[in-house]
Amino acid sequence: DAAFTNPIFSYGTSGTVTGLENARAYEFKVFQRNLNKRGFEGFGSPTVQATTRPPLGAASNVHISHVTETTVTFSWGAPLPNYGSASYKLKRGSTPDNLNTTVADGSTPDLYSGADSGLTLGVMYYYSLEACDLGGCGVPMRMVARTIGDASEVTSLVATAKDASDTGLSWEAPTTLSTGGITSGLSVARYDVEMALSASGPYSPLGSSSTTSFNHAGITTNQITFYYRVAPVIEQAAEFGYVLNPGTTRLVSLFFGTAPAFSGHTPPDGAVIVAQKTSDTVIPLQATSPDVPTVTIGFRTTGSTPQVARFTPSVPIVNLATKEVSQNLTIAFDADLAGSEYYVCLQGEDSNGLRTSARCYTIILPRLTPRLLSPPNETVFEARVGCVLQVGITAEDRTSANIAPSVAANSGFGPEVVALSVLTDSQYRSSISSELPTGATLDVIPFVQNPVTVYLKWRPVKGQEGFSYRFCFTTSVADDNTPPLCVFVRMIRCQFCARPADSLQSMAKLWHTTWTEIWSGNHMLFNPDLVVQDQVVSVGPTYTVRPGDDLDHLAMRYGVDTADLLLWNPDLADDLARQSQYQLYDLQEMCVVPQSCVYAASVSSYHVLAAAL
């Protein structure tokens, strides 16, 4: 046909026309030529049209989709540029330059995956993939692939309920990343998690985790069993042929029931617990769940448990009738930790991990902080020989927790009042002692009282008059910053209280005087033969020393012996007074029992004049 030029010749059933222009449409015919005659026979085949184009591109997105011990599977996409249907040729070799094994010959068009099987575990293989059509083949894609086995399953897989709408999965990494002991170039890329409502499935993907835990959130139903599968996904480095290879799955199930709730005598959230001093403090814990006894319930602290706390008994007690469990958090008082506070949060948790809401308590180990209340500090009292003086010392202890004294007492906390010191003072001596003076006692309270009043009881004896005493009290746990409480007791001279067996004669003998002197000086003694017990009796008047007085002249003036003056005034009989030659001081008080009939008195004009002045 004269309209067709540039003939080519072929002895087969195909031919290639070259020397055409790019992107131009051409028409083609095929004529059959008889080799025995010149020229063409007939009018040729029907006309076909074709447009020239650039070469076919390389296959796109070529990657290894899966690897086993003996198989490598590839996936790819259509070539770019693509001119329609294409087929793909896959070759393999043991070196990059020797790809002599055909894996896929391209006989099936539009096939986008291929597998090479019968390989050896752990061996590196080299591949090329060409996309081909009638216009030829595109640029070959070069790949490398190493065969590996599946990773082992994860270990220690546990499913627990975290709250009323979440479950948590945790596990440990697989022990092997591939069979055959292959480790180089392998790592865990992630873990895939699936879930089903029966062990046989079907399983649906829940998500992936880059760590060894996963949270299944948003659960809206309970009383149901969830089945979870976890599989490690192993990443092979690019130098060995990059691939993400799923490992062996591990199955775990969880019955998702109803969360337990605190009940009964469990203290409310925010309660303050004051530890007992004399016995263990018990915090009752009770929780109920309709799932008992299908599940067990235990109690735990959400943080660290204080060293003074323990759960008792070690296993909770179960009441099947009420579906309630009970246990105690027991606090032991430790004196070395007194003053400490602990903030403890507790939860009940069932065997599937469902928990109660947290209840948090402040646990206080109180420290004693006693305070002396009465009488007012430095109060002055008077005492007489033979009379009973009783002074109540009151203290309270609200402890470092600042609780009411009665509450503190119920917890075993109470103050203990003790004598700190006694200062004995006179014109001649000032001495301090930790011992109470003769005849004085301080109550001992055998049980805890708060507040507490202890009594200083003192029946002074002859020889203590004329002195002043300063009693100071404190508490058994007071520190250096706790001020003492002190009271003064002034001993009255020339007075005493009658004892049950006393008579005017025995009194006179004790004081070196006569019964008539005592009787005449006490108008309330109507009957000299009847003395009432504890009646205050005056022996004589008190004398106020004036300038120029001395012991000898006073004895002469009142017709008494100096020995009697020393007997009536024990402060003058002190060794220090004797060392000072019994020096008397202006306005000093003295007890003098003058004789009503003075025959031996010798009162000088000087003393008369001094008395007048």
C-alpha positions in Angstrom: 0.0 0.0 0.0 1.6 3.2 -1.2 0.3 5.0 1.9 2.5 3.0 4.2 6.3 3.5 4.1 9.4 2.5 6.1 8.7 -1.2 5.9 10.5 -3.6 8.3 10.9 -7.2 7.8 10.4 -10.0 10.3 10.4 -13.8 9.9 8.4 -14.1 13.1 5.1 -12.8 14.4 6.4 -9.6 15.9 8.5 -6.6 14.8 9.9 -3.4 16.1 9.7 -0.1 14.2 12.5 2.4 15.0 13.4 5.8 13.8 10.0 7.3 14.6 9.2 10.7 16.2 8.3 11.0 19.8 4.7 11.7 20.7 3.4 11.2 17.1 0.6 9.0 16.0 1.3 6.3 13.4 -0.7 3.7 11.5 0.6 0.3 10.9 -0.3 -2.7 8.7 1.2 -6.1 8.4 1.6 -7.7 5.0 2.4 -11.3 4.4 5.1 -11.8 1.7 5.4 -14.8 -0.4 9.1 -15.7 -0.5 8.7 -17.1 -4.0 7.4 -13.9 -5.5 8.4 -10.4 -5.4 5.9 -7.9 -3.9 3.2 -8.1 -1.4 0.2 -10.2 -1.4 -3.3 -8.9 -0.7 -4.2 -5.6 1.0 -2.5 -6.4 4.3 -3.9 -6.6 7.8 -6.4 -4.1 9.3 -4.8 -0.9 10.3 -3.6 -0.4 13.9 -2.7 2.9 15.5 0.0 3.7 18.0 1.6 6.8 19.4 5.2 6.9 20.3 6.0 7.7 24.0 9.0 7.8 26.5 10.2 4.5 28.0 8.1 2.8 30.7 8.9 3.9 34.2 10.2 1.8 37.2 7.7 0.0 39.4 6.6 2.2 42.3 6.5 1.6 46.1 8.6 -1.5 45.8 9.0 -3.0 49.3 9.3 -6.3 51.2 5.9 -7.0 52.7 6.8 -10.2 54.7 9.7 -12.5 55.4 9.7 -16.0 56.8 12.5 -18.5 57.3 12.2 -19.6 53.6 10.2 -17.0 51.8 10.4 -13.3 50.9 7.3 -11.6 49.7 7.4 -8.3 47.7 4.7 -5.8 46.9 4.8 -2.9 44.5 2.7 -0.5 42.5 2.3 0.4 38.9 5.2 2.1 37.1 5.5 5.8 36.8 5.0 6.8 34.0 2.5 4.2 33.2 0.9 3.6 29.8 -1.6 1.0 30.7 -1.2 -2.7 31.4 2.2 -3.9 32.4 3.8 -7.1 33.6 6.7 -7.5 36.0 9.9 -9.5 36.0 11.5 -10.5 39.3 15.0 -11.9 39.5 17.2 -13.1 42.3 20.8 -13.7 42.8 23.3 -14.4 45.5 25.3 -11.3 44.7 24.2 -7.9 43.3 25.8 -8.7 39.9 24.6 -12.2 39.5 20.8 -12.1 39.3 20.4 -15.4 37.4 17.3 -16.8 38.9 13.9 -15.8 37.6 11.3 -15.6 40.3 8.5 -14.1 38.1 8.7 -14.0 34.3 6.2 -11.3 33.7 3.7 -13.5 32.0 0.8 -12.3 34.1 0.1 -8.6 33.6 -1.0 -6.3 36.4 0.2 -8.5 39.2 1.5 -6.3 42.1 3.1 -8.8 44.5 5.3 -11.8 44.3 6.9 -14.3 46.6 10.2 -16.1 46.4 10.2 -19.4 48.3 12.6 -22.2 49.0 15.2 -19.9 50.6 17.6 -20.5 53.4 17.1 -19.0 56.9 19.5 -16.0 57.6 20.9 -15.8 54.1 21.1 -12.4 52.2 19.5 -12.4 48.8 19.6 -9.7 46.0 16.7 -8.9 43.7 15.7 -6.8 40.7 12.1 -5.9 39.6 11.3 -4.6 36.1 8.0 -3.3 34.8 7.5 -4.2 31.1 4.9 -3.7 28.4 5.0 -3.9 24.6 7.1 -0.8 24.6 9.8 -2.4 26.6 10.9 -2.6 30.3 11.5 0.2 32.7 14.4 0.8 35.0 15.0 -2.2 37.2 14.5 -1.7 41.0 17.2 -3.3 43.1 16.5 -4.8 46.5 18.2 -6.8 49.2 16.4 -9.2 51.6 17.4 -11.5 54.4 15.2 -14.3 55.5 14.3 -14.3 59.3 11.9 -16.3 61.4 9.0 -15.0 63.5 9.7 -13.4 66.9 8.6 -15.3 69.9 5.5 -14.1 71.8 5.6 -11.5 74.5 6.0 -12.7 78.0 4.2 -11.9 81.3 1.1 -10.6 79.5 -1.4 -9.4 82.1 -4.8 -7.7 81.6 -6.3 -5.7 84.5 -9.2 -3.4 84.9 -7.9 0.1 85.7 -11.3 1.7 86.5 -14.9 1.4 85.5 -14.2 2.1 81.9 -10.6 1.2 81.2 -8.5 -1.9 81.1 -4.7 -2.0 81.0 -2.5 -4.5 79.3 1.2 -5.0 80.3 3.8 -7.4 79.1 7.5 -7.9 78.6 9.4 -8.0 75.3 9.8 -11.3 73.4 12.9 -13.3 74.3 13.9 -13.9 70.7 13.4 -11.6 67.7 13.9 -14.4 65.2 14.4 -18.1 65.0 17.9 -19.3 64.3 19.4 -16.9 66.8 19.5 -14.0 64.4 19.8 -10.7 66.3 21.8 -8.3 64.2 19.7 -5.6 62.5 16.6 -6.6 64.4 14.5 -4.6 66.9 11.0 -4.3 68.2 9.2 -1.5 66.2 5.9 -1.7 68.1 3.3 -4.1 69.5 -0.1 -4.6 67.8 -3.1 -5.2 70.1 -6.3 -6.9 69.0 -9.5 -7.6 70.9 -12.4 -10.1 70.5 -15.4 -11.2 72.6 -14.5 -14.9 72.3 -11.3 -16.8 72.3 -11.8 -17.9 68.7 -12.5 -14.4 67.4 -13.0 -12.6 65.2 -10.4 -10.1 66.4 -10.4 -6.4 65.7 -7.4 -4.1 65.9 -7.4 -1.9 69.0 -4.2 -0.1 68.3 -0.4 -0.2 68.7 2.0 0.7 71.4 5.7 1.5 71.3 6.0 0.5 74.9 5.2 -2.7 76.8 1.7 -1.5 77.9 -1.6 -0.5 76.3 -4.8 1.1 77.6 -8.2 0.0 76.3 -10.3 3.0 77.2 -13.9 3.9 76.8 -15.5 0.6 77.9 -19.2 1.1 78.4 -20.4 -2.4 79.3 -19.5 -4.7 82.1 -20.1 -8.3 83.2 -18.3 -9.4 80.0 -15.0 -11.2 79.1 -12.6 -9.5 76.8 -9.9 -11.5 74.9 -6.8 -9.6 73.9 -4.0 -10.7 71.5 -0.6 -8.9 71.5 2.0 -9.4 68.8 5.4 -7.9 68.5 6.3 -6.3 65.2 10.0 -6.7 64.4 11.8 -4.2 62.3 14.7 -5.3 60.1 17.3 -2.7 59.3 17.5 -1.4 55.7 20.9 -3.0 55.2 19.3 -6.4 55.6 16.2 -5.5 53.7 13.8 -3.2 55.5 10.6 -5.0 56.7 8.1 -4.9 59.5 7.5 -8.5 60.4 4.7 -9.5 62.8 5.7 -12.0 65.5 3.8 -14.6 67.4 0.7 -13.5 69.1 0.0 -14.0 72.8 -3.6 -14.3 74.2 -5.0 -13.1 77.5 -8.5 -12.7 78.8 -10.2 -10.5 81.4 -13.6 -10.6 83.0 -14.7 -7.0 83.2 -17.1 -6.9 86.1 -18.4 -4.2 88.5 -16.0 -2.1 90.4 -16.1 -2.7 94.2 -17.2 0.1 96.5 -16.2 1.1 100.0 -18.9 0.3 102.6 -19.7 -0.3 106.2 -17.5 1.3 108.8 -14.8 2.5 106.4 -13.9 6.1 107.5 -15.0 8.8 105.0 -12.5 10.4 102.6 -10.4 13.1 104.3 -10.7 11.7 107.8 -8.0 12.6 110.3 -6.9 9.5 112.3 -5.1 10.2 115.6 -3.0 7.2 116.6 -3.5 5.7 120.0 -0.5 5.8 122.3 -1.2 2.8 124.5 -2.6 0.4 121.9 -2.8 -0.1 118.1 -5.1 2.1 116.2 -7.4 0.2 113.8 -8.8 1.7 110.7 -11.6 -0.6 109.5 -11.8 -1.2 105.7 -14.8 -2.7 104.1 -15.8 -3.1 100.4 -18.6 -4.8 98.5 -18.9 -6.1 94.9 -21.6 -8.2 93.2 -18.8 -10.2 91.6 -17.8 -11.8 94.9 -16.8 -14.7 95.1 -16.1 -14.8 91.4 -13.4 -12.2 92.1 -11.4 -11.6 95.3 -10.9 -8.1 96.8 -7.9 -6.8 98.6 -6.9 -3.4 99.9 -3.7 -1.5 99.1 -2.2 1.9 99.6 -1.8 3.9 96.4 1.6 5.2 97.5 4.2 4.0 100.0 2.8 2.4 103.2 4.0 4.1 106.4 6.4 2.0 108.4 4.0 2.2 111.4 1.1 0.7 109.3 0.2 -2.8 108.4 -2.8 -4.7 107.1 -4.5 -7.1 109.5 -5.3 -9.8 109.1 -3.0 -10.5 106.2 -5.9 -11.9 104.1 -9.2 -10.0 104.0 -12.2 -11.7 105.6 -15.0 -12.5 103.1 -18.7 -12.5 103.9 -20.4 -14.4 101.1 -23.9 -13.5 102.3 -23.3 -9.7 102.0 -20.6 -10.0 99.3 -18.4 -7.9 101.5 -14.7 -8.1 102.4 -13.1 -6.7 105.5 -9.6 -5.9 106.6 -7.9 -3.3 108.9 -5.1 -0.9 108.4 -3.5 -1.1 111.8 -1.3 1.7 113.1 1.3 1.0 115.8 2.5 4.0 117.8 6.2 4.6 117.7 7.5 7.0 120.3 10.5 7.8 118.2 8.2 9.0 115.4 5.9 11.1 117.6 5.0 14.3 115.9 4.9 12.7 112.5 2.0 13.0 110.0 1.3 10.6 107.1 -1.1 11.1 104.2 -2.3 7.7 103.1 -4.6 6.9 100.3 -6.3 3.5 100.1 -8.2 1.6 97.5 -10.0 -1.7 97.3 -9.0 -3.7 94.2 -10.5 -6.9 92.9 -8.6 -9.7 91.2 -9.4 -8.3 87.8 -8.0 -4.9 88.7 -11.3 -3.0 89.2 -10.8 -0.5 92.0 -12.9 1.5 94.4 -12.5 5.2 94.4 -9.6 6.3 96.6 -10.1 7.3 100.2 -7.3 9.4 101.7 -6.6 9.9 105.4 -4.2 12.0 107.5 -2.7 9.7 110.1 -1.1 11.6 113.0 1.3 10.2 115.6 0.9 12.9 118.2 3.7 14.4 120.2 3.0 15.3 123.8 2.8 19.1 124.3 1.8 19.5 127.9 0.9 22.9 129.3 0.7 23.9 133.0 -2.5 25.9 133.6 -2.9 26.7 137.3 -2.4 28.1 139.8 -1.0 31.4 138.3 2.7 31.4 138.2 4.4 32.8 141.3 1.3 32.6 143.4 2.1 33.0 147.1 0.7 30.6 149.8 1.1 30.6 153.6 1.8 27.5 155.7 2.1 26.8 159.4 3.8 24.0 161.3 1.4 21.0 161.6 -1.2 22.5 159.2 -1.9 20.8 155.9 -1.2 22.9 152.9 -2.7 21.6 149.7 -2.0 23.2 146.3 -3.5 21.8 143.2 -1.3 21.9 140.0 -3.4 21.6 136.9 -2.0 20.7 133.4 -3.5 19.6 130.1 -2.1 18.2 126.8 -3.7 18.9 123.5 -0.8 17.1 121.8 0.8 18.3 118.6 -2.5 17.4 116.8 -4.3 20.1 118.9 -7.1 17.8 119.9 -9.4 18.2 122.9 -7.9 17.0 126.1 -10.6 14.5 126.6 -10.0 13.1 123.2 -6.3 13.0 123.8 -7.0 11.1 127.1 -9.0 8.5 125.3 -6.0 8.0 122.9 -3.7 7.5 125.9 -2.2 11.0 125.9 -2.1 12.9 129.2 0.4 15.2 131.1 2.4 14.0 134.0 3.2 16.8 136.5 6.5 16.4 138.4 8.5 18.5 140.8 11.3 20.3 139.2 13.0 22.1 142.1 12.5 23.6 145.6 14.3 26.8 146.5 14.6 27.3 150.3 15.3 30.9 151.2 15.9 32.9 154.3 17.8 36.0 155.4 20.9 33.9 155.6 20.6 31.1 153.1 19.3 30.4 149.6 19.6 26.7 148.5 18.0 24.7 145.8 17.1 21.0 145.7 15.3 18.5 143.5 13.8 16.9 146.6 10.6 18.0 148.3 11.1 19.3 151.9 10.2 17.0 154.8 6.5 16.4 155.1 5.7 17.3 151.5 4.4 14.9 148.9 3.1 15.2 145.3 0.3 13.0 144.1 1.0 10.2 141.7 -1.9 9.6 139.2 -1.9 5.9 138.3 -4.0 6.4 135.1 -4.3 8.9 132.3 -6.2 12.1 133.0 -6.4 15.0 130.7 -6.6 17.6 132.1 -5.0 16.5 135.3 -4.7 18.1 138.7 -2.1 16.8 141.1 -1.8 18.1 144.7 1.2 19.2 146.6 0.4 18.2 150.1 2.6 19.5 152.9 2.3 19.3 156.7 5.4 21.3 157.7 7.3 20.2 160.8 8.9 22.2 163.6 12.1 23.7 162.2 10.7 24.8 158.9 9.0 28.0 160.0 10.6 31.3 159.1 11.8 30.1 155.7 10.2 30.8 152.4 9.9 28.0 149.8 9.7 28.3 146.0 8.2 25.1 144.5 8.7 24.7 140.7 6.8 22.1 138.7 7.1 20.9 135.1 5.9 17.9 133.1 7.7 14.7 132.4 8.2 15.4 128.7 8.9 19.2 129.0 11.9 20.5 127.0 14.1 23.4 127.7 11.7 25.7 126.0 8.8 24.8 128.3 8.6 27.3 131.2 8.0 25.8 134.7 5.2 26.8 137.0 6.3 28.0 140.4 4.5 28.9 143.6 5.8 30.5 146.8 5.1 29.1 150.3 5.8 31.5 153.2 6.1 29.7 156.5 4.3 31.7 159.3 6.3 32.1 162.5 4.9 31.5 166.0 1.9 29.5 164.8 1.1 25.9 164.4 -1.8 23.5 164.0 -2.8 21.2 166.8 -2.4 17.5 166.3 -4.9 14.9 167.5 -2.9 14.1 170.6 -1.9 17.6 171.4 -2.6 19.4 174.7 -1.6 22.8 176.0 1.1 21.0 178.1 2.6 19.1 175.0 2.5 22.3 173.0 4.2 24.3 175.7 6.9 21.6 176.0 7.5 21.7 172.2 7.9 25.4 172.2 9.7 25.8 175.5 7.0 27.9 177.2 4.2 27.4 179.6 0.6 26.3 178.9 -0.6 29.5 180.5 1.4 31.6 178.1 -0.2 29.7 175.1 -3.7 29.8 176.7 -3.5 33.5 177.5 -2.5 34.3 173.9 -5.3 32.3 172.2 -8.7 33.6 173.2 -10.5 30.9 171.3 -9.3 28.2 173.6 -12.1 28.4 176.1 -11.3 25.1 177.7 -7.5 24.6 178.3 -8.2 20.9 178.4 -9.8 20.8 175.0 -7.8 21.5 171.8 -9.4 20.9 168.5 -7.4 19.1 165.8 -5.9 21.3 163.1 -6.9 24.4 165.1 -4.4 27.2 164.5 -2.6 28.1 167.7 -0.5 31.2 168.2 2.6 30.7 170.4 3.4 34.3 170.6 3.7 37.5 168.7 6.2 38.3 165.9 8.7 41.0 166.4 10.1 43.3 163.7 13.8 43.9 164.1 14.8 47.6 164.5 18.2 49.2 164.0 20.5 48.3 166.8 18.8 45.1 167.8 20.8 42.0 168.5 20.0 38.5 169.7 21.4 38.9 173.3 19.6 42.1 174.0 16.3 40.8 172.6 16.6 37.7 174.9 17.3 39.9 177.9 14.5 42.3 177.0 11.8 39.6 176.8 13.2 37.4 179.6 14.0 34.4 177.4 17.1 32.4 176.5 18.9 33.0 173.2 18.6 29.2 172.7 14.8 29.7 172.8 15.0 32.5 170.3 17.0 30.1 168.0 14.3 27.4 168.7 11.5 29.7 167.7 13.3 31.0 164.7 15.0 28.1 162.9 16.3 30.4 160.2 18.5 32.0 162.9 19.7 28.6 163.9 21.2 28.0 160.5 25.0 27.5 160.3 25.3 30.6 158.0 23.5 32.7 160.5 25.8 31.5 163.3 28.8 32.3 161.1 27.5 35.9 160.8 27.3 36.1 164.7 23.5 36.0 164.4 23.4 39.4 162.8 19.9 40.8 162.6 18.7 42.9 159.8 16.4 45.9 159.8 12.7 44.9 159.5 13.6 41.2 159.9 10.7 39.2 161.5 11.2 37.1 164.5 9.1 34.9 166.7 9.3 35.8 170.4 7.4 34.1 173.2 7.9 36.5 176.1 7.4 35.5 179.7 4.3 37.2 181.1 6.1 37.6 184.4 9.6 38.8 183.8 11.9 38.7 186.8 15.2 38.4 185.1 14.7 41.1 182.5 17.2 43.8 182.1 16.0 46.5 179.8 18.6 49.2 179.3 17.7 52.8 178.9 19.1 52.6 175.4 16.5 50.0 174.4 13.7 51.9 176.1 14.7 55.0 174.2 15.0 53.0 170.9 11.6 51.6 171.5 10.2 55.0 172.2 11.7 56.4 169.0 
